[in-house]
Amino acid sequence: MKVMVADKIAADGIKKLKDGGFEVLSVWDEPKEKLPELIKDCDALIVRSATKATKELIDAAPGLKVIGRAGVGLDNVDAAHAKSKNIKVVNTPGATSISVAELAVGLTLAVSRKVAFSDRGTRKG
């Protein structure tokens, strides 16, 4: 099974795919207009937020079986078109939960301790 990774993911993620027996085509450095040509013989597509899995990109891969969105939403994936072609669309809605919670706690502490205000005052002398 050939997987096109259109947006940069961690090297560990690429390694896991390869260790799982997948052929990985990493194309995040390629111009986006070349993607329809590169995806032709791929079975799976992995995107983050930079690449749009449009109708044209989906149609360029007749053997596409799954589109994975490494992220919460599906706003950059034409999920309706994929579904009409029996292509499974998946995402990772809980992947950032811990990071978001940590940020919320950190920002709450920063506001309560007036970190930004104090920083500006220090920089002004």
C-alpha positions as CSV (number, residue, x, y, z in Angstrom):
1,M,0.0,0.0,0.0
2,K,1.4,3.4,-1.0
3,V,0.8,6.4,1.2
4,M,1.4,10.0,0.1
5,V,2.3,12.3,3.0
6,A,1.5,15.8,1.7
7,D,2.3,17.8,4.8
8,K,5.3,17.4,7.1
9,I,4.8,15.0,10.0
10,A,7.2,13.8,12.6
11,A,10.0,11.5,11.4
12,D,8.7,9.0,14.0
13,G,5.3,9.0,12.1
14,I,7.1,8.2,8.8
15,K,9.1,5.5,10.5
16,K,5.9,3.9,11.9
17,L,4.3,3.9,8.5
18,K,7.4,2.3,6.9
19,D,7.7,-0.3,9.8
20,G,4.1,-1.1,9.2
21,G,5.0,-2.2,5.6
22,F,3.7,0.9,3.8
23,E,5.5,2.5,1.0
24,V,5.8,6.2,1.9
25,L,5.9,9.1,-0.6
26,S,6.8,12.2,1.3
27,V,6.0,15.2,-0.8
28,W,5.6,18.2,1.6
29,D,8.5,20.0,-0.2
30,E,6.9,19.7,-3.6
31,P,4.8,22.5,-5.1
32,K,1.1,21.8,-4.4
33,E,0.3,22.0,-8.1
34,K,2.4,18.8,-8.6
35,L,0.4,16.7,-6.1
36,P,-2.3,15.5,-8.6
37,E,0.6,14.0,-10.7
38,L,2.3,12.5,-7.7
39,I,-0.8,10.9,-6.1
40,K,-1.8,8.9,-9.2
41,D,-0.8,5.4,-7.8
42,C,-1.3,6.1,-4.1
43,D,-3.8,4.2,-1.9
44,A,-3.8,6.7,1.0
45,L,-3.3,10.4,1.6
46,I,-2.2,12.0,4.8
47,V,-2.6,15.8,5.2
48,R,-2.4,18.3,8.0
49,S,-3.6,21.8,7.3
50,A,-1.4,23.1,4.4
51,T,-2.7,20.7,1.8
52,K,-6.3,20.8,0.5
53,A,-7.7,17.4,-0.4
54,T,-9.9,18.8,-3.2
55,K,-12.1,17.1,-5.7
56,E,-9.3,17.4,-8.3
57,L,-6.7,15.9,-6.0
58,I,-9.0,13.0,-5.0
59,D,-10.0,12.3,-8.6
60,A,-6.3,12.2,-9.6
61,A,-5.9,9.0,-7.5
62,P,-8.2,6.3,-8.8
63,G,-7.0,3.8,-6.2
64,L,-7.4,6.1,-3.2
65,K,-8.9,4.3,-0.3
66,V,-8.4,6.6,2.7
67,I,-7.6,10.2,3.5
68,G,-6.2,10.9,6.9
69,R,-6.2,14.4,8.4
70,A,-3.6,14.8,11.1
71,G,-5.6,17.3,13.0
72,V,-9.0,18.1,14.4
73,G,-11.2,19.4,11.6
74,L,-11.9,18.4,8.0
75,D,-12.2,21.9,6.5
76,N,-9.4,21.2,4.0
77,V,-10.8,17.8,2.9
78,D,-13.7,17.5,0.4
79,A,-15.2,14.8,2.6
80,A,-18.5,14.7,0.6
81,H,-16.7,14.0,-2.6
82,A,-14.4,11.4,-1.0
83,K,-17.5,9.7,0.5
84,S,-19.2,9.6,-2.9
85,K,-16.2,7.7,-4.2
86,N,-16.2,5.3,-1.2
87,I,-13.0,6.8,0.2
88,K,-12.8,6.7,4.0
89,V,-12.0,10.0,5.6
90,V,-10.5,10.0,9.1
91,N,-9.0,12.6,11.4
92,T,-7.5,12.9,14.9
93,P,-9.9,14.9,16.9
94,G,-8.4,14.2,20.3
95,A,-4.8,14.5,19.3
96,T,-4.3,18.0,20.6
97,S,-6.4,17.8,23.7
98,I,-3.5,17.7,26.1
99,S,-1.7,20.5,24.3
100,V,-4.8,22.7,24.3
101,A,-5.4,22.0,28.0
102,E,-1.8,22.9,28.9
103,L,-2.0,26.1,26.9
104,A,-5.3,27.1,28.6
105,V,-3.7,26.5,32.0
106,G,-0.5,28.3,31.0
107,L,-2.4,31.3,29.6
108,T,-4.6,31.5,32.7
109,L,-1.5,31.6,34.9
110,A,0.1,34.2,32.6
111,V,-3.0,36.5,32.9
112,S,-3.4,36.1,36.6
113,R,0.3,36.9,37.1
114,K,0.2,39.8,34.5
115,V,3.1,38.3,32.6
116,A,2.5,40.2,29.4
117,F,1.9,43.5,31.2
118,S,5.1,43.0,33.3
119,D,7.1,42.1,30.2
120,R,6.1,45.2,28.4
121,G,6.9,47.3,31.4
122,T,10.3,45.7,31.7
123,R,11.1,46.2,28.1
124,K,10.1,49.9,28.3
125,G,12.6,50.4,31.2
